[in-house]
Amino acid sequence: MTERERDVLQLIACGKSSKEIARHLNISVGGVNFHILNTMKKLDASTRAHAVARAIFKGLLVDTLDIETA
């Protein structure tokens, strides 16, 4: 998983929408969705929430409390 894919997934875990993630990372909503789909494929996940759960299970996400105020 790329650093950008991890960033996007981390923000999803914090409850951010694609639009909010795009604004935060200064990329397009299409770019966010591209990263989400790539992450879902790599984690064999069927939804965004499933991807977050699988990433947490695999130890790929850091503590979400550090990012919630982002």
PyMOL commands that place a pseudoatom at each C-alpha (Angstrom):
pseudoatom trace, name=CA, resn=MET, resi=1, chain=A, elem=C, hetatm=0, pos=[0.000, 0.000, 0.000]
pseudoatom trace, name=CA, resn=THR, resi=2, chain=A, elem=C, hetatm=0, pos=[1.344, 3.415, -0.933]
pseudoatom trace, name=CA, resn=GLU, resi=3, chain=A, elem=C, hetatm=0, pos=[1.756, 6.248, 1.537]
pseudoatom trace, name=CA, resn=ARG, resi=4, chain=A, elem=C, hetatm=0, pos=[-1.062, 8.202, -0.144]
pseudoatom trace, name=CA, resn=GLU, resi=5, chain=A, elem=C, hetatm=0, pos=[-3.387, 5.193, -0.019]
pseudoatom trace, name=CA, resn=ARG, resi=6, chain=A, elem=C, hetatm=0, pos=[-2.597, 4.847, 3.690]
pseudoatom trace, name=CA, resn=ASP, resi=7, chain=A, elem=C, hetatm=0, pos=[-3.289, 8.573, 4.217]
pseudoatom trace, name=CA, resn=VAL, resi=8, chain=A, elem=C, hetatm=0, pos=[-6.666, 8.274, 2.510]
pseudoatom trace, name=CA, resn=LEU, resi=9, chain=A, elem=C, hetatm=0, pos=[-7.563, 5.133, 4.457]
pseudoatom trace, name=CA, resn=GLN, resi=10, chain=A, elem=C, hetatm=0, pos=[-6.543, 6.802, 7.720]
pseudoatom trace, name=CA, resn=LEU, resi=11, chain=A, elem=C, hetatm=0, pos=[-8.867, 9.720, 7.010]
pseudoatom trace, name=CA, resn=ILE, resi=12, chain=A, elem=C, hetatm=0, pos=[-11.699, 7.335, 6.119]
pseudoatom trace, name=CA, resn=ALA, resi=13, chain=A, elem=C, hetatm=0, pos=[-11.133, 5.666, 9.494]
pseudoatom trace, name=CA, resn=CYS, resi=14, chain=A, elem=C, hetatm=0, pos=[-11.642, 9.110, 11.068]
pseudoatom trace, name=CA, resn=GLY, resi=15, chain=A, elem=C, hetatm=0, pos=[-15.033, 9.380, 9.361]
pseudoatom trace, name=CA, resn=LYS, resi=16, chain=A, elem=C, hetatm=0, pos=[-14.069, 11.822, 6.601]
pseudoatom trace, name=CA, resn=SER, resi=17, chain=A, elem=C, hetatm=0, pos=[-15.962, 11.866, 3.304]
pseudoatom trace, name=CA, resn=SER, resi=18, chain=A, elem=C, hetatm=0, pos=[-14.218, 11.752, -0.064]
pseudoatom trace, name=CA, resn=LYS, resi=19, chain=A, elem=C, hetatm=0, pos=[-14.811, 15.487, -0.454]
pseudoatom trace, name=CA, resn=GLU, resi=20, chain=A, elem=C, hetatm=0, pos=[-13.298, 16.248, 2.968]
pseudoatom trace, name=CA, resn=ILE, resi=21, chain=A, elem=C, hetatm=0, pos=[-10.318, 13.995, 2.240]
pseudoatom trace, name=CA, resn=ALA, resi=22, chain=A, elem=C, hetatm=0, pos=[-9.778, 15.711, -1.113]
pseudoatom trace, name=CA, resn=ARG, resi=23, chain=A, elem=C, hetatm=0, pos=[-9.741, 19.121, 0.567]
pseudoatom trace, name=CA, resn=HIS, resi=24, chain=A, elem=C, hetatm=0, pos=[-7.420, 17.929, 3.337]
pseudoatom trace, name=CA, resn=LEU, resi=25, chain=A, elem=C, hetatm=0, pos=[-4.906, 16.317, 0.954]
pseudoatom trace, name=CA, resn=ASN, resi=26, chain=A, elem=C, hetatm=0, pos=[-5.325, 18.959, -1.771]
pseudoatom trace, name=CA, resn=ILE, resi=27, chain=A, elem=C, hetatm=0, pos=[-6.264, 16.397, -4.443]
pseudoatom trace, name=CA, resn=SER, resi=28, chain=A, elem=C, hetatm=0, pos=[-9.418, 15.836, -6.488]
pseudoatom trace, name=CA, resn=VAL, resi=29, chain=A, elem=C, hetatm=0, pos=[-12.350, 13.756, -5.285]
pseudoatom trace, name=CA, resn=GLY, resi=30, chain=A, elem=C, hetatm=0, pos=[-11.639, 11.476, -8.255]
pseudoatom trace, name=CA, resn=GLY, resi=31, chain=A, elem=C, hetatm=0, pos=[-8.087, 11.052, -6.986]
pseudoatom trace, name=CA, resn=VAL, resi=32, chain=A, elem=C, hetatm=0, pos=[-9.386, 10.143, -3.537]
pseudoatom trace, name=CA, resn=ASN, resi=33, chain=A, elem=C, hetatm=0, pos=[-11.762, 7.581, -4.999]
pseudoatom trace, name=CA, resn=PHE, resi=34, chain=A, elem=C, hetatm=0, pos=[-8.957, 6.149, -7.145]
pseudoatom trace, name=CA, resn=HIS, resi=35, chain=A, elem=C, hetatm=0, pos=[-6.836, 5.618, -4.024]
pseudoatom trace, name=CA, resn=ILE, resi=36, chain=A, elem=C, hetatm=0, pos=[-9.795, 4.115, -2.160]
pseudoatom trace, name=CA, resn=LEU, resi=37, chain=A, elem=C, hetatm=0, pos=[-10.485, 1.609, -4.943]
pseudoatom trace, name=CA, resn=ASN, resi=38, chain=A, elem=C, hetatm=0, pos=[-6.810, 0.618, -5.132]
pseudoatom trace, name=CA, resn=THR, resi=39, chain=A, elem=C, hetatm=0, pos=[-6.731, 0.127, -1.371]
pseudoatom trace, name=CA, resn=MET, resi=40, chain=A, elem=C, hetatm=0, pos=[-9.912, -1.935, -1.430]
pseudoatom trace, name=CA, resn=LYS, resi=41, chain=A, elem=C, hetatm=0, pos=[-8.423, -4.188, -4.109]
pseudoatom trace, name=CA, resn=LYS, resi=42, chain=A, elem=C, hetatm=0, pos=[-5.161, -4.628, -2.215]
pseudoatom trace, name=CA, resn=LEU, resi=43, chain=A, elem=C, hetatm=0, pos=[-6.991, -5.481, 1.006]
pseudoatom trace, name=CA, resn=ASP, resi=44, chain=A, elem=C, hetatm=0, pos=[-9.617, -7.625, -0.745]
pseudoatom trace, name=CA, resn=ALA, resi=45, chain=A, elem=C, hetatm=0, pos=[-12.343, -5.448, 0.785]
pseudoatom trace, name=CA, resn=SER, resi=46, chain=A, elem=C, hetatm=0, pos=[-15.832, -4.881, -0.565]
pseudoatom trace, name=CA, resn=THR, resi=47, chain=A, elem=C, hetatm=0, pos=[-16.523, -1.495, 1.084]
pseudoatom trace, name=CA, resn=ARG, resi=48, chain=A, elem=C, hetatm=0, pos=[-14.617, 1.448, 2.529]
pseudoatom trace, name=CA, resn=ALA, resi=49, chain=A, elem=C, hetatm=0, pos=[-15.466, 0.315, 6.055]
pseudoatom trace, name=CA, resn=HIS, resi=50, chain=A, elem=C, hetatm=0, pos=[-14.321, -3.217, 5.259]
pseudoatom trace, name=CA, resn=ALA, resi=51, chain=A, elem=C, hetatm=0, pos=[-10.998, -1.828, 3.977]
pseudoatom trace, name=CA, resn=VAL, resi=52, chain=A, elem=C, hetatm=0, pos=[-10.511, 0.123, 7.213]
pseudoatom trace, name=CA, resn=ALA, resi=53, chain=A, elem=C, hetatm=0, pos=[-11.322, -2.955, 9.307]
pseudoatom trace, name=CA, resn=ARG, resi=54, chain=A, elem=C, hetatm=0, pos=[-8.894, -5.137, 7.344]
pseudoatom trace, name=CA, resn=ALA, resi=55, chain=A, elem=C, hetatm=0, pos=[-6.163, -2.483, 7.573]
pseudoatom trace, name=CA, resn=ILE, resi=56, chain=A, elem=C, hetatm=0, pos=[-6.595, -2.220, 11.335]
pseudoatom trace, name=CA, resn=PHE, resi=57, chain=A, elem=C, hetatm=0, pos=[-6.526, -6.004, 11.655]
pseudoatom trace, name=CA, resn=LYS, resi=58, chain=A, elem=C, hetatm=0, pos=[-3.292, -6.116, 9.639]
pseudoatom trace, name=CA, resn=GLY, resi=59, chain=A, elem=C, hetatm=0, pos=[-1.736, -3.302, 11.679]
pseudoatom trace, name=CA, resn=LEU, resi=60, chain=A, elem=C, hetatm=0, pos=[-1.511, -0.935, 8.700]
pseudoatom trace, name=CA, resn=LEU, resi=61, chain=A, elem=C, hetatm=0, pos=[-3.168, 2.079, 10.342]
pseudoatom trace, name=CA, resn=VAL, resi=62, chain=A, elem=C, hetatm=0, pos=[-1.795, 4.274, 13.113]
pseudoatom trace, name=CA, resn=ASP, resi=63, chain=A, elem=C, hetatm=0, pos=[-3.849, 5.556, 16.030]
pseudoatom trace, name=CA, resn=THR, resi=64, chain=A, elem=C, hetatm=0, pos=[-6.761, 7.524, 14.549]
pseudoatom trace, name=CA, resn=LEU, resi=65, chain=A, elem=C, hetatm=0, pos=[-6.862, 9.895, 17.521]
pseudoatom trace, name=CA, resn=ASP, resi=66, chain=A, elem=C, hetatm=0, pos=[-3.801, 11.706, 16.155]
pseudoatom trace, name=CA, resn=ILE, resi=67, chain=A, elem=C, hetatm=0, pos=[-5.606, 12.612, 12.923]
pseudoatom trace, name=CA, resn=GLU, resi=68, chain=A, elem=C, hetatm=0, pos=[-9.170, 13.345, 14.089]
pseudoatom trace, name=CA, resn=THR, resi=69, chain=A, elem=C, hetatm=0, pos=[-8.511, 17.058, 14.380]
pseudoatom trace, name=CA, resn=ALA, resi=70, chain=A, elem=C, hetatm=0, pos=[-7.026, 17.207, 10.882]
for i in range(1, 70): cmd.bond("trace and resi %d" % i, "trace and resi %d" % (i + 1))
show_as sticks, trace
zoom trace
